[in-house]
């Protein structure tokens, strides 16, 4: 007959009291020193991620659109013995209308265009094309010094432009392109809240994949906003305002040129077609991609910032319910962040900028 198994012996296990910590893993409440240590360690002023500077992020978003319009329309024009920077065809138009060289690119009645008026913001009597182009030419003489600054900043912040005398943000194109890919993914066209109900016949694997995409989308968006904050600078504020005004006025002139053009082809009257003809740049591979980035890309960055603001108090929360509430808040499906992002992403997919990044 076997002997009974001896009971295990050994030192007793000390008992401790735990209280939930900030991370939810529990902190030893019996030790005030440890508790104070974790309170300090997990405080906001020791956060690994630098806080987002909203003004600098917003300046970066503005610069992204302003710089892409600039890069679409930048060129050179010979005036006498001087080789000058031309932007959005302003110099080509101003001098070409006077010496007749414009008609080799765009057929129109130069005299009629010269004396026609153009819309301006801020009220007041509309100037003639002659006066507006003269003013824009004079503005360009002053603002031309900013071109180097803006192209360098576009390179530094977004790895745009060919400026090679400044360190570039090589990560931004990769993040932005991934943002576009996720936003354009058809799996995010699902109304995830509705399809995740027990009565739904939607494949649960697809729903799981959609949740995975939402999680990645939030992560990419937060990285982009932090990049905008890190690389953006208030120093571009004045240049952003000056060039936004210049570009608006120049685009209004291009619109009038399209209206006065002798053609039955409505495409040839488009502003972007006029710009392509004035600058001798390809509409499909150069002009359209830059303007897609300026328009739709700028909107995507605005939506990224909106996403950040909505989730500002729970940036590290990637729970399913919170993700759905963030990107697909109850209400009109057309107002889902996923829907609005997709609308912009699909345009950017059709007109990718070659060799960016």
Long-range contacts (C-beta under 8 A, 24 or more apart in sequence): 49-226, 49-315, 50-226, 50-229, 50-230, 52-225, 52-226, 52-229, 52-308, 53-229, 53-232, 54-229, 54-305, 55-234, 56-228, 56-229, 56-232, 56-233, 56-234, 57-225, 57-228, 57-229, 57-232, 57-305, 58-232, 58-305, 59-232, 59-233, 59-234, 59-236, 59-237, 59-240, 60-157, 60-228, 60-229, 60-231, 60-232, 60-233, 60-236, 60-301, 61-228, 61-232, 61-298, 61-301, 61-302, 61-305, 62-236, 62-240, 62-244, 63-150, 63-153, 63-154, 63-157, 63-232, 63-236, 63-240, 64-154, 64-157, 64-158, 64-293, 64-294, 64-297, 64-298, 64-301, 65-293, 65-294, 65-295, 65-297, 65-298, 66-150, 66-239, 66-240, 66-243, 66-244, 66-247, 66-294, 67-150, 67-151, 67-153, 67-154, 67-158, 67-160, 67-161, 68-154, 68-160, 68-290, 68-291, 68-293, 68-294, 68-297, 68-298, 69-247, 69-290, 69-291, 69-294, 70-147, 70-150, 70-151, 70-154, 70-243, 70-247, 71-151, 71-154, 71-160, 71-161, 71-290, 72-275, 72-281, 72-286, 72-287, 72-290, 72-291, 72-294, 73-247, 73-250, 73-275, 73-279, 74-147, 74-151, 75-279, 75-280, 75-281, 84-140, 84-144, 85-140, 85-144, 85-147, 86-140, 86-279, 87-140, 87-147, 87-246, 87-247, 87-250, 88-247, 88-250, 88-251, 88-254, 88-275, 89-250, 89-254, 89-274, 89-275, 89-278, 89-279, 90-133, 90-136, 90-137, 90-140, 90-250, 90-253, 91-137, 91-140, 92-278, 92-279, 93-133, 93-253, 93-257, 93-278, 94-133, 94-134, 94-136, 94-137, 97-129, 97-133, 105-277, 105-278, 105-280, 106-257, 106-261, 106-274, 106-277, 106-278, 107-261, 107-262, 107-263, 108-257, 108-260, 108-261, 108-262, 109-260, 109-262, 112-260, 113-256, 113-257, 113-260, 116-256, 116-260, 118-252, 118-253, 118-256, 119-252, 120-249, 120-252, 121-248, 129-253, 129-256, 132-249, 132-252, 132-253, 133-253, 135-249, 136-246, 136-249, 136-250, 136-253, 139-246, 140-246, 143-242, 143-243, 143-246, 146-239, 146-242, 146-243, 149-239, 150-236, 150-239, 150-243, 153-233, 153-236, 156-231, 157-228, 157-231, 157-232, 159-356, 159-357, 160-356, 169-227, 169-231, 170-357, 171-227, 172-224, 172-227, 172-231, 172-357, 173-356, 173-357, 174-357, 175-220, 175-223, 175-224, 175-227, 176-224, 176-297, 176-300, 177-357, 178-220, 179-217, 179-220, 179-221, 179-224, 179-300, 179-304, 179-345, 180-300, 180-345, 180-348, 180-349, 181-345, 182-213, 182-216, 182-217, 182-220, 183-217, 183-300, 183-338, 183-341, 183-342, 183-344, 183-345, 184-342, 184-345, 184-346, 184-349, 185-213, 187-213, 188-213, 188-214, 188-217, 188-327, 188-338, 188-342, 189-338, 189-339, 189-342, 191-328, 191-333, 192-324, 192-328, 193-324, 193-328, 193-330, 196-324, 211-320, 211-323, 214-323, 214-324, 214-326, 214-327, 214-338, 215-318, 215-323, 217-327, 217-338, 217-341, 218-307, 218-311, 218-318, 218-323, 218-326, 218-327, 219-318, 221-304, 221-307, 221-308, 222-308, 222-315, 224-301, 224-304, 225-304, 225-305, 225-307, 225-308, 228-301, 228-304, 228-305, 254-278, 284-351, 285-354, 288-351, 289-351, 289-352, 289-353, 289-354, 290-353, 292-347, 292-348, 292-350, 292-351, 292-353, 293-348, 293-353, 295-347, 296-344, 296-345, 296-347, 296-348, 297-344, 297-348, 299-344, 300-341, 300-344, 300-345, 300-348, 303-337, 303-340, 303-341, 303-344, 306-337, 307-337
